[in-house]
C-alpha cells in the first residue's frame, strides 16, 4: 500500500472513530429518556372531560416510565391559550400537548387568525381515543327517534330548540350538519356549561340537546333523557341500544377525538417511543374499559406517520363540513 493510500485509510478510521464518539452520547441520552418529569399541556380546565382522560392516561404512563407526567391546565380562548403554550414549549421530548379536535382542527376554520400554525408547529404523536356525541331529547317531547325529530321539525319549522355549546363549537356544528342533511331548521340555545344545558332539558325548557356521550350517558341510562342517535359510524359500547346517525345518513361520521402532539422538532426517537408505549397501554382491557366509562373509545393503532395522514384527512373533511353549513371565520 503506498503512502497516500495509508494516509487515506488512517483518515477514514479517524472519521469513523469520531462519528462513533459523537454517536455514543446521543444514544445514551435517548436510552435514558425519560430521566425527569414530563409535562402535558391541556387546553381545558381541570375537571373537564379531556382533563380527566389526560390525567388517567398520564397516571398509567408515569407508572411505566418511572417518572411523573404532570398535567398543566391552560384553559381559555376556546383552546387558543393552551395550544399557544404548547406550540412555544421546548421541543426537548419533555413537553406534549393533550389535544382535542377543536384545538387542532376546527379552530383553524372558526378563527381568522391564530398565533400559531396548527400544521407546522406540532408533530402528531398518537391518536388516543374517539369521543362520540349524542343527539337526545327530553322524553316528554314524545320524540322517539331521529325520524320523529325530522318529521316534527318539518311540521313546525324552527320551533324545536336545541342546547349546544354554541353554533361554532363541535356540538353546535354537529347539530347544524344534521339539520342541513335532514332539510330542517333548529333553534340554537348556546350554553357555556354542560350541566346547565342538561338541567334545562330535564326541566322541559329546551327540546333537544347535543353533547358528548360522557356528559349524557348517565342521564340516558337512567331514562331521564332519550338518546336519538350517536355521531359515530357505528353504535358505541356503552349505549348499544342507540342507533348511529349513519343508519339514517349513509357513511356519516362525526366524532371528536383526543390525541397527543409534541412541539415541532421534538426528537423523532422520543415521539416513536411515546407512540409505542401508549399503543401498548391502549391494548390493555382495563384501560379500554376505563376510557369507555369516560366517554372515549380507545383507538391507539396509529403510528406517528399514520396519525399525520389522519390529521390531513381530518382537516380536509372539516373544510367540507364548515363550507356546507356556512360557518364563517371570525
C-alpha positions as CSV (number, residue, x, y, z in Angstrom):
1,X,0.0,0.0,0.0
2,X,1.5,3.4,-1.0
3,X,1.9,6.3,1.4
4,X,-1.2,8.2,0.1
5,X,-3.4,5.1,0.4
6,X,-2.2,4.6,4.0
7,X,-3.0,8.2,4.9
8,X,-6.5,7.9,3.4
9,X,-7.2,4.8,5.4
10,X,-6.0,6.4,8.6
11,X,-8.2,9.4,7.9
12,X,-11.2,7.1,7.3
13,X,-10.6,5.2,10.6
14,X,-10.3,8.5,12.4
15,X,-13.5,9.8,10.9
16,X,-15.3,6.6,11.9
17,X,-14.0,6.8,15.4
18,X,-15.0,10.5,15.7
19,X,-18.5,9.6,14.4
20,X,-18.8,6.8,17.0
21,X,-17.7,9.1,19.7
22,X,-20.4,11.6,18.8
23,X,-23.0,8.8,18.5
24,X,-22.4,7.4,21.9
25,X,-23.6,10.4,24.0
26,X,-26.7,10.7,21.7
27,X,-27.5,7.1,22.1
28,X,-27.0,7.3,25.9
29,X,-29.3,10.3,26.0
30,X,-32.0,8.6,24.1
31,X,-31.8,5.4,26.1
32,X,-32.1,7.4,29.3
33,X,-35.4,9.1,28.3
34,X,-37.3,9.9,30.4
35,X,-34.9,11.0,33.2
36,X,-37.1,13.7,34.6
37,X,-40.8,14.8,34.8
38,X,-42.7,15.1,31.6
39,X,-45.3,17.9,31.1
40,X,-48.6,17.5,29.3
41,X,-50.5,20.8,28.5
42,X,-54.3,20.5,28.4
43,X,-56.3,23.4,27.0
44,X,-59.4,22.7,29.1
45,X,-59.9,23.4,32.8
46,X,-59.4,20.9,35.5
47,X,-62.3,18.5,35.8
48,X,-63.4,18.8,32.1
49,X,-63.7,15.6,30.1
50,X,-60.3,15.9,28.2
51,X,-58.6,16.8,31.5
52,X,-60.0,13.7,33.2
53,X,-58.9,11.5,30.3
54,X,-55.4,13.1,30.2
55,X,-54.8,12.6,33.9
56,X,-55.9,9.0,33.8
57,X,-53.6,8.2,30.8
58,X,-50.7,10.2,32.4
59,X,-51.0,8.2,35.6
60,X,-50.7,4.9,33.7
61,X,-47.7,6.1,31.8
62,X,-46.0,7.5,34.9
63,X,-46.0,4.0,36.4
64,X,-44.5,2.6,33.3
65,X,-41.8,5.3,32.8
66,X,-40.9,5.7,36.4
67,X,-41.2,9.5,36.0
68,X,-44.1,11.9,36.8
69,X,-46.3,13.0,34.0
70,X,-47.5,16.4,35.1
71,X,-50.8,17.7,33.6
72,X,-50.8,21.5,33.3
73,X,-54.2,23.1,32.6
74,X,-54.0,26.2,30.3
75,X,-57.7,26.9,29.6
76,X,-59.3,29.9,27.9
77,X,-59.8,31.4,24.4
78,X,-61.6,28.3,23.1
79,X,-58.4,26.3,23.4
80,X,-56.2,29.0,21.9
81,X,-54.3,29.8,25.1
82,X,-53.3,26.2,25.8
83,X,-52.5,25.5,22.2
84,X,-50.2,28.5,22.0
85,X,-48.4,27.5,25.2
86,X,-47.8,24.0,23.7
87,X,-46.6,25.4,20.4
88,X,-44.0,27.5,22.2
89,X,-42.8,24.8,24.6
90,X,-39.3,23.5,24.3
91,X,-39.1,20.6,21.7
92,X,-36.9,18.6,24.1
93,X,-39.0,15.4,24.4
94,X,-40.4,16.5,27.8
95,X,-43.3,18.7,26.6
96,X,-46.5,17.4,25.0
97,X,-50.0,18.7,24.1
98,X,-53.0,16.5,25.0
99,X,-55.4,18.0,22.4
100,X,-58.9,17.6,21.0
101,X,-60.4,18.0,17.6
102,X,-61.5,21.6,18.4
103,X,-58.0,22.6,19.4
104,X,-56.1,21.0,16.5
105,X,-58.7,21.2,13.6
106,X,-61.9,23.1,13.9
107,X,-60.3,26.3,15.4
108,X,-58.4,26.6,12.1
109,X,-61.7,27.2,10.4
110,X,-63.6,29.3,13.0
111,X,-60.7,31.8,13.7
112,X,-59.5,34.1,11.0
113,X,-56.0,34.2,12.6
114,X,-54.3,32.1,15.2
115,X,-51.0,32.9,17.0
116,X,-49.5,29.5,15.8
117,X,-49.6,27.2,12.8
118,X,-51.6,24.1,13.5
119,X,-49.7,22.0,10.9
120,X,-46.1,23.4,11.1
121,X,-45.8,24.0,14.9
122,X,-46.8,20.5,16.0
123,X,-45.8,16.8,15.5
124,X,-48.6,14.3,15.7
125,X,-47.6,11.6,18.2
126,X,-50.5,9.2,18.7
127,X,-54.3,9.1,18.4
128,X,-55.7,8.0,21.8
129,X,-59.5,7.8,21.5
130,X,-62.6,8.9,19.7
131,X,-65.4,10.7,21.6
132,X,-69.0,10.2,20.3
133,X,-71.6,12.9,20.5
134,X,-75.2,12.2,21.2
135,X,-78.3,13.9,19.9
136,X,-81.0,13.5,22.5
137,X,-84.3,14.8,23.8
138,X,-86.4,15.1,26.9
139,X,-88.9,12.2,27.0
140,X,-91.9,14.5,27.5
141,X,-91.5,15.8,23.9
142,X,-92.8,12.4,22.6
143,X,-89.9,12.3,20.1
144,X,-88.9,8.6,20.0
145,X,-86.4,8.5,17.1
146,X,-84.5,10.6,14.6
147,X,-87.2,10.1,12.1
148,X,-89.7,11.5,14.6
149,X,-87.5,14.5,15.2
150,X,-87.2,15.2,11.4
151,X,-90.9,14.9,10.9
152,X,-91.7,17.2,13.9
153,X,-89.1,19.8,12.7
154,X,-90.6,19.9,9.2
155,X,-94.1,20.3,10.6
156,X,-93.0,23.0,12.9
157,X,-90.1,24.9,11.3
158,X,-87.6,26.5,13.8
159,X,-89.9,25.7,16.7
160,X,-87.7,23.0,18.2
161,X,-84.9,24.3,20.4
162,X,-81.5,22.6,20.8
163,X,-79.0,23.1,23.6
164,X,-75.3,23.1,22.4
165,X,-72.1,24.7,23.4
166,X,-72.6,27.3,20.7
167,X,-73.1,27.3,16.9
168,X,-69.3,27.4,16.2
169,X,-68.4,24.7,18.7
170,X,-68.2,21.0,18.0
171,X,-71.7,20.2,19.3
172,X,-73.2,23.2,17.5
173,X,-71.7,22.3,14.2
174,X,-72.9,18.8,14.6
175,X,-76.4,20.0,15.2
176,X,-76.3,22.2,12.1
177,X,-74.8,19.4,10.0
178,X,-77.6,17.0,10.9
179,X,-80.2,19.7,10.3
180,X,-78.7,20.5,6.9
181,X,-78.7,16.9,5.9
182,X,-82.3,16.4,7.1
183,X,-83.6,19.6,5.5
184,X,-84.8,21.1,8.8
185,X,-84.0,24.1,10.9
186,X,-83.5,24.0,14.7
187,X,-83.1,27.0,17.1
188,X,-79.8,27.1,18.9
189,X,-79.6,27.8,22.6
190,X,-75.9,28.1,23.5
191,X,-74.6,27.2,26.9
192,X,-71.2,27.7,28.4
193,X,-71.5,24.8,30.8
194,X,-72.9,21.4,30.0
195,X,-74.7,20.9,33.4
196,X,-76.8,24.0,32.9
197,X,-77.8,22.8,29.4
198,X,-78.8,19.4,30.8
199,X,-80.8,20.8,33.6
200,X,-82.8,22.9,31.2
201,X,-83.5,19.9,29.0
202,X,-84.5,17.9,32.1
203,X,-86.8,20.7,33.1
204,X,-88.5,20.8,29.7
205,X,-87.3,24.3,28.9
206,X,-85.3,23.0,25.9
207,X,-86.5,20.3,23.5
208,X,-83.2,18.8,22.3
209,X,-79.6,18.5,23.3
210,X,-76.3,17.7,21.6
211,X,-73.3,17.0,23.8
212,X,-70.6,14.4,24.2
213,X,-71.5,10.9,25.2
214,X,-69.6,11.3,28.5
215,X,-71.9,14.2,29.5
216,X,-75.2,12.5,28.8
217,X,-74.8,8.7,29.2
218,X,-75.7,8.7,32.9
219,X,-78.9,10.5,32.2
220,X,-79.7,8.3,29.2
221,X,-79.1,5.1,31.2
222,X,-81.4,6.5,34.0
223,X,-84.1,7.2,31.3
224,X,-84.1,10.9,32.2
225,X,-83.0,11.8,28.6
226,X,-83.9,9.9,25.5
227,X,-81.0,9.4,23.1
228,X,-81.9,9.6,19.4
229,X,-78.6,8.9,17.7
230,X,-74.8,8.8,18.3
231,X,-72.5,10.6,15.9
232,X,-70.0,7.7,15.2
233,X,-70.3,5.5,12.2
234,X,-71.1,2.5,14.5
235,X,-73.0,2.2,17.7
236,X,-71.0,2.7,20.9
237,X,-70.4,0.0,23.5
238,X,-71.9,1.8,26.5
239,X,-75.1,2.8,24.5
240,X,-75.7,-0.2,22.3
241,X,-79.4,0.5,22.0
242,X,-78.9,3.9,20.4
243,X,-78.7,3.9,16.6
244,X,-75.9,5.7,14.7
245,X,-76.5,8.7,12.6
246,X,-75.0,6.7,9.7
247,X,-78.1,4.4,9.9
248,X,-80.1,7.4,8.5
249,X,-77.3,9.2,6.6
250,X,-75.2,6.6,5.0
251,X,-71.5,7.0,5.5
252,X,-71.8,9.8,8.0
253,X,-69.4,10.0,10.9
254,X,-68.8,12.9,13.2
255,X,-66.8,12.2,16.3
256,X,-64.4,14.2,18.4
257,X,-61.1,12.7,19.2
258,X,-58.2,13.2,21.6
259,X,-54.6,12.7,20.8
260,X,-51.1,13.6,21.9
261,X,-48.9,16.1,20.0
262,X,-45.4,17.5,20.5
263,X,-43.8,20.8,19.6
264,X,-42.2,20.8,16.1
265,X,-38.6,19.4,16.1
266,X,-39.2,17.1,19.1
267,X,-36.7,14.2,18.6
268,X,-38.2,11.5,16.4
269,X,-37.0,8.7,18.7
270,X,-38.9,10.1,21.6
271,X,-42.0,10.6,19.5
272,X,-41.8,6.9,18.4
273,X,-41.2,5.7,22.0
274,X,-44.2,7.6,23.3
275,X,-46.3,6.3,20.4
276,X,-45.3,2.7,21.1
277,X,-45.8,2.9,24.9
278,X,-49.3,4.4,24.5
279,X,-50.3,1.9,21.9
280,X,-49.3,-0.9,24.4
281,X,-51.3,0.7,27.1
282,X,-54.4,1.1,25.0
283,X,-54.5,-2.6,24.3
284,X,-55.0,-3.4,28.0
285,X,-58.6,-4.4,28.7
286,X,-58.9,-2.4,31.9
287,X,-57.7,0.7,30.2
288,X,-60.1,0.2,27.3
289,X,-63.0,-0.2,29.8
290,X,-62.0,2.8,31.8
291,X,-61.8,5.1,28.7
292,X,-65.2,3.8,27.6
293,X,-66.6,4.8,31.0
294,X,-65.2,8.3,30.5
295,X,-66.8,8.6,27.0
296,X,-63.8,7.8,24.9
297,X,-63.4,4.8,22.5
298,X,-59.7,3.7,22.7
299,X,-58.0,3.9,19.3
300,X,-54.3,3.6,19.6
301,X,-53.4,1.8,16.4
302,X,-51.8,4.6,14.5
303,X,-48.1,5.2,14.1
304,X,-46.9,8.8,14.0
305,X,-46.9,8.8,10.2
306,X,-50.4,7.3,10.1
307,X,-51.6,9.9,12.7
308,X,-50.1,12.6,10.5
309,X,-52.1,11.3,7.5
310,X,-55.2,11.1,9.7
311,X,-54.8,14.8,10.6
312,X,-54.5,15.8,7.0
313,X,-57.7,13.9,6.2
314,X,-59.5,15.5,9.2
315,X,-58.7,19.0,8.0
316,X,-59.9,18.2,4.5
317,X,-63.1,16.7,6.0
318,X,-63.8,19.6,8.2
319,X,-63.2,22.1,5.4
320,X,-66.1,20.4,3.6
321,X,-68.3,20.4,6.7
322,X,-67.7,24.1,7.5
323,X,-68.4,25.1,3.9
324,X,-71.6,23.0,3.8
325,X,-73.1,24.6,6.9
326,X,-71.8,28.1,6.2
327,X,-69.5,28.7,9.1
328,X,-67.5,32.0,8.7
329,X,-64.2,32.5,10.5
330,X,-64.1,35.4,12.9
